[in-house]
Amino acid sequence: MSVRIYKEAYFEASHRLLHYEGKCFRLHGHQWRAELWIDGDVSSESMILVDYNLIKNVVSRYDHEVILNKADPLVECLSKFQDVVTTDGDPTSELLAERIAKEVEEECSKSGIAARVGKCRIWESTSCYAEWTP
């Protein structure tokens, strides 16, 4: 049986946009909201496509983290005091939507689950989000 499931999860994290001229150049934080729609066939044994906790665990990797472009000079400074999540490019909601979707698909694959993320939406605030679709 082919189905689509949905999971919403939240994380608190700070970031800055190295290549942006404006307020978002400064290190600042958000309560981010991740929404994922996942498609695939349910297990004939469990009747589950993906355990919602798998999705939550991927999203929680970003909780209370500082997320920076790997080229950002702040990475070297902050890494002396804490772990820093680095990205290839500025950590925009657009970039995080694709990255989180691919991480969920990777975890599904590792678990032997043939599931695909049909859509990943990352809310940076209550009024703006980016949406990734394959």
Backbone as CSV, one residue per row, in Angstrom:
resi,resn,N_x,N_y,N_z,CA_x,CA_y,CA_z,C_x,C_y,C_z
1,MET,0.844,-1.174,0.000,0.000,0.000,0.000,0.890,1.237,0.000
2,SER,0.646,2.111,-0.931,1.408,3.347,-1.063,0.719,4.453,-0.269
3,VAL,1.510,5.184,0.518,0.955,6.246,1.367,1.873,7.463,1.377
4,ARG,1.332,8.540,1.930,2.126,9.745,2.223,1.888,10.056,3.687
5,ILE,2.989,10.286,4.424,2.866,10.704,5.816,3.403,12.123,5.956
6,TYR,3.070,12.736,7.077,3.472,14.106,7.354,3.996,14.178,8.778
7,LYS,5.083,14.919,8.960,5.630,15.147,10.302,6.059,16.600,10.406
8,GLU,5.730,17.193,11.547,6.145,18.556,11.869,7.045,18.479,13.086
9,ALA,8.159,19.195,13.048,9.098,19.206,14.175,9.713,20.602,14.270
10,TYR,10.154,20.932,15.457,10.719,22.259,15.719,12.150,22.147,16.211
11,PHE,12.939,23.183,15.936,14.268,23.274,16.524,14.635,24.740,16.695
12,GLU,15.402,24.990,17.736,15.918,26.329,18.012,17.363,26.354,17.540
13,ALA,17.719,27.318,16.721,19.099,27.398,16.232,19.412,28.814,15.783
14,SER,20.695,29.113,15.809,21.136,30.413,15.304,21.893,30.199,14.000
15,HIS,21.944,31.251,13.227,22.690,31.226,11.964,23.019,32.658,11.579
16,ARG,23.796,32.770,10.538,23.980,34.073,9.910,24.259,33.827,8.444
17,LEU,23.971,34.830,7.635,24.158,34.716,6.197,25.360,35.563,5.801
18,LEU,26.441,34.876,5.553,27.726,35.513,5.262,27.664,36.406,4.020
19,HIS,26.896,36.012,3.034,26.853,36.740,1.757,25.582,37.569,1.598
20,TYR,25.101,38.096,2.707,23.871,38.880,2.691,24.153,40.260,3.249
21,GLU,23.651,41.272,2.587,23.811,42.631,3.084,22.520,43.040,3.770
22,GLY,22.535,43.029,5.073,21.346,43.353,5.846,21.443,42.742,7.223
23,LYS,20.334,42.777,7.955,20.339,42.312,9.341,20.757,40.845,9.477
24,CYS,20.419,40.022,8.503,20.702,38.587,8.624,22.183,38.246,8.477
25,PHE,23.002,39.261,8.209,24.447,39.052,8.230,24.919,38.818,9.662
26,ARG,24.191,39.364,10.610,24.546,39.208,12.028,24.066,37.851,12.542
27,LEU,24.820,37.274,13.458,24.417,36.023,14.087,23.117,36.265,14.853
28,HIS,22.113,35.443,14.570,20.800,35.594,15.206,20.115,34.232,15.238
29,GLY,19.060,34.127,16.012,18.394,32.841,16.172,16.944,32.855,15.755
30,HIS,16.429,31.645,15.565,15.026,31.445,15.200,14.499,30.217,15.920
31,GLN,13.178,30.166,16.031,12.528,28.896,16.293,12.103,28.414,14.913
32,TRP,12.817,27.438,14.403,12.568,26.899,13.071,11.480,25.828,13.164
33,ARG,10.717,25.709,12.108,9.704,24.655,12.021,9.960,23.869,10.747
34,ALA,10.076,22.557,10.889,10.284,21.673,9.732,9.018,20.879,9.490
35,GLU,8.589,20.846,8.251,7.453,20.023,7.840,7.936,19.110,6.725
36,LEU,7.666,17.816,6.879,8.091,16.861,5.862,6.929,15.980,5.437
37,TRP,6.798,15.796,4.133,5.838,14.885,3.539,6.653,13.745,2.938
38,ILE,6.368,12.525,3.342,7.174,11.382,2.934,6.279,10.346,2.262
39,ASP,6.726,9.873,1.101,5.966,8.934,0.280,6.658,7.579,0.225
40,GLY,5.857,6.537,0.136,6.409,5.200,-0.035,5.372,4.137,0.273
41,ASP,5.826,2.906,0.329,4.965,1.772,0.620,5.148,1.338,2.062
42,VAL,4.049,1.093,2.740,4.119,0.670,4.136,4.651,-0.753,4.225
43,SER,5.261,-1.047,5.335,5.723,-2.402,5.622,4.495,-3.300,5.781
44,SER,4.523,-4.450,5.119,3.380,-5.366,5.237,3.283,-5.956,6.641
45,GLU,4.398,-5.943,7.357,4.410,-6.479,8.721,3.915,-5.451,9.743
46,SER,4.511,-4.257,9.724,4.177,-3.251,10.742,3.078,-2.294,10.296
47,MET,2.824,-2.231,8.995,1.888,-1.267,8.398,2.329,0.181,8.639
48,ILE,3.651,0.382,8.796,4.238,1.712,9.002,5.163,2.016,7.834
49,LEU,5.123,3.239,7.344,6.068,3.668,6.320,7.386,4.061,6.976
50,VAL,7.350,5.083,7.828,8.537,5.581,8.530,8.109,5.911,9.958
51,ASP,8.903,5.497,10.913,8.657,5.868,12.304,8.834,7.386,12.414
52,TYR,7.843,8.062,12.950,7.921,9.519,13.079,9.134,9.953,13.895
53,ASN,9.596,9.095,14.791,10.774,9.433,15.595,12.035,9.511,14.753
54,LEU,12.114,8.771,13.658,13.269,8.869,12.759,13.353,10.293,12.218
55,ILE,12.221,10.824,11.801,12.184,12.181,11.251,12.534,13.194,12.336
56,LYS,11.920,13.040,13.486,12.178,13.947,14.617,13.651,13.936,14.999
57,ASN,14.270,12.759,14.997,15.685,12.651,15.366,16.591,13.355,14.375
58,VAL,16.259,13.316,13.098,17.062,14.042,12.105,16.939,15.537,12.345
59,VAL,15.726,16.018,12.510,15.512,17.456,12.721,16.190,17.911,14.012
60,SER,16.167,17.080,15.039,16.737,17.478,16.333,18.257,17.621,16.292
61,ARG,18.900,17.152,15.236,20.354,17.368,15.090,20.694,18.859,15.054
62,TYR,19.724,19.666,14.698,19.938,21.104,14.558,19.515,21.886,15.797
63,ASP,18.894,21.210,16.757,18.356,21.908,17.917,19.463,22.475,18.800
64,HIS,19.340,23.749,19.113,20.291,24.495,19.940,21.707,24.467,19.360
65,GLU,21.783,24.558,18.046,23.062,24.591,17.346,23.268,25.950,16.697
66,VAL,24.525,26.228,16.383,24.885,27.369,15.557,25.160,26.787,14.174
67,ILE,24.497,27.324,13.158,24.612,26.815,11.791,25.263,27.910,10.951
68,LEU,26.424,27.583,10.382,27.177,28.582,9.622,27.699,28.011,8.307
69,ASN,27.859,28.892,7.346,28.552,28.566,6.098,29.963,28.115,6.483
70,LYS,30.433,27.011,5.918,31.758,26.507,6.293,32.867,27.509,5.986
71,ALA,32.599,28.483,5.104,33.590,29.515,4.780,33.540,30.698,5.744
72,ASP,32.611,30.692,6.672,32.433,31.807,7.604,33.585,31.828,8.609
73,PRO,34.257,32.968,8.793,35.349,33.044,9.765,34.895,32.791,11.204
74,LEU,33.610,32.904,11.479,33.121,32.608,12.828,33.237,31.127,13.169
75,VAL,33.296,30.257,12.164,33.382,28.815,12.428,34.620,28.511,13.263
76,GLU,35.759,29.026,12.852,37.009,28.763,13.571,36.948,29.302,14.994
77,CYS,36.414,30.484,15.150,36.325,31.111,16.475,35.388,30.330,17.393
78,LEU,34.161,30.063,16.935,33.175,29.387,17.783,33.528,27.935,18.057
79,SER,34.222,27.301,17.118,34.574,25.888,17.280,35.507,25.658,18.462
80,LYS,36.145,26.704,18.943,36.992,26.591,20.130,36.152,26.350,21.381
81,PHE,34.860,26.703,21.306,34.001,26.645,22.479,32.846,25.651,22.355
82,GLN,32.472,25.324,21.141,31.330,24.422,20.940,31.351,23.884,19.519
83,ASP,30.552,22.840,19.295,30.392,22.326,17.941,29.607,23.333,17.117
84,VAL,29.919,23.377,15.835,29.216,24.250,14.894,28.772,23.379,13.720
85,VAL,27.511,23.494,13.339,27.016,22.807,12.146,27.403,23.674,10.959
86,THR,28.110,23.098,10.003,28.529,23.874,8.839,27.806,23.388,7.584
87,THR,27.622,24.327,6.670,26.924,24.049,5.423,27.772,24.502,4.241
88,ASP,27.512,23.917,3.101,28.136,24.355,1.852,27.302,25.510,1.317
89,GLY,27.646,26.694,1.703,26.864,27.871,1.351,26.176,28.423,2.585
90,ASP,25.560,29.573,2.425,24.887,30.212,3.552,23.709,29.363,4.019
91,PRO,23.540,29.209,5.338,22.487,28.356,5.888,21.111,29.030,5.855
92,THR,20.602,29.180,4.667,19.279,29.761,4.457,18.209,28.696,4.696
93,SER,16.975,29.114,4.795,15.889,28.142,4.912,15.814,27.278,3.654
94,GLU,16.180,27.844,2.509,16.198,27.073,1.260,17.217,25.932,1.346
95,LEU,18.415,26.258,1.795,19.463,25.248,1.912,19.095,24.197,2.959
96,LEU,18.566,24.628,4.086,18.215,23.678,5.150,17.076,22.759,4.743
97,ALA,16.144,23.249,3.937,15.045,22.394,3.472,15.588,21.221,2.665
98,GLU,16.489,21.494,1.746,17.075,20.415,0.943,17.933,19.497,1.807
99,ARG,18.732,20.080,2.667,19.646,19.281,3.495,18.891,18.341,4.428
100,ILE,17.876,18.846,5.106,17.111,18.014,6.029,16.369,16.915,5.270
101,ALA,15.795,17.250,4.118,15.103,16.237,3.306,16.057,15.110,2.930
102,LYS,17.250,15.455,2.490,18.216,14.426,2.082,18.703,13.611,3.279
103,GLU,18.832,14.242,4.440,19.237,13.507,5.639,18.153,12.516,6.071
104,VAL,16.897,12.902,5.952,15.807,11.979,6.277,15.819,10.801,5.303
105,GLU,15.985,11.075,4.020,16.040,9.991,3.039,17.222,9.056,3.304
106,GLU,18.352,9.622,3.692,19.539,8.819,4.008,19.276,7.907,5.207
107,GLU,18.640,8.441,6.247,18.336,7.626,7.425,17.327,6.521,7.088
108,CYS,16.370,6.834,6.237,15.414,5.810,5.788,16.159,4.696,5.052
109,SER,17.038,5.084,4.154,17.806,4.103,3.380,18.646,3.214,4.288
110,LYS,19.315,3.821,5.275,20.119,3.054,6.231,19.272,2.046,7.000
111,SER,18.000,2.386,7.206,17.089,1.515,7.943,16.360,0.529,7.028
112,GLY,16.711,0.543,5.744,16.077,-0.369,4.802,14.668,0.041,4.407
113,ILE,14.364,1.314,4.534,13.029,1.820,4.221,13.081,2.523,2.862
114,ALA,12.242,2.076,1.952,12.169,2.686,0.623,11.159,3.830,0.669
115,ALA,11.603,4.964,1.173,10.726,6.130,1.297,11.415,7.334,0.667
116,ARG,10.605,8.254,0.153,11.115,9.456,-0.482,10.453,10.677,0.147
117,VAL,11.226,11.719,0.333,10.644,12.976,0.801,10.011,13.648,-0.413
118,GLY,8.703,13.829,-0.350,7.981,14.478,-1.442,8.040,15.987,-1.347
119,LYS,8.228,16.470,-0.112,8.301,17.911,0.111,8.865,18.142,1.498
120,CYS,9.707,19.151,1.624,10.216,19.578,2.926,10.086,21.091,2.989
121,ARG,9.394,21.557,4.005,9.175,22.989,4.191,9.869,23.397,5.484
122,ILE,10.698,24.424,5.418,11.391,24.948,6.596,10.935,26.384,6.831
123,TRP,10.282,26.556,7.971,9.816,27.878,8.386,10.918,28.551,9.205
124,GLU,11.297,29.735,8.780,12.297,30.521,9.498,11.621,31.464,10.489
125,SER,10.385,31.781,10.233,9.570,32.594,11.123,8.116,32.204,10.874
126,THR,7.198,32.861,11.569,5.785,32.523,11.383,5.237,32.994,10.045
127,SER,6.011,33.804,9.324,5.489,34.348,8.066,6.307,34.001,6.830
128,CYS,7.375,33.221,6.975,8.153,32.888,5.780,8.777,31.500,5.885
129,TYR,8.756,30.812,4.756,9.341,29.480,4.679,9.913,29.247,3.294
130,ALA,10.745,28.213,3.219,11.244,27.711,1.943,10.772,26.288,1.808
131,GLU,10.491,25.904,0.590,9.977,24.558,0.341,10.834,23.875,-0.709
132,TRP,11.284,22.668,-0.365,12.100,21.858,-1.288,11.255,20.705,-1.777
133,THR,11.301,20.470,-3.080,10.704,19.276,-3.658,11.734,18.655,-4.595
134,PRO,11.733,17.323,-4.667,12.728,16.663,-5.538,12.443,16.916,-7.014
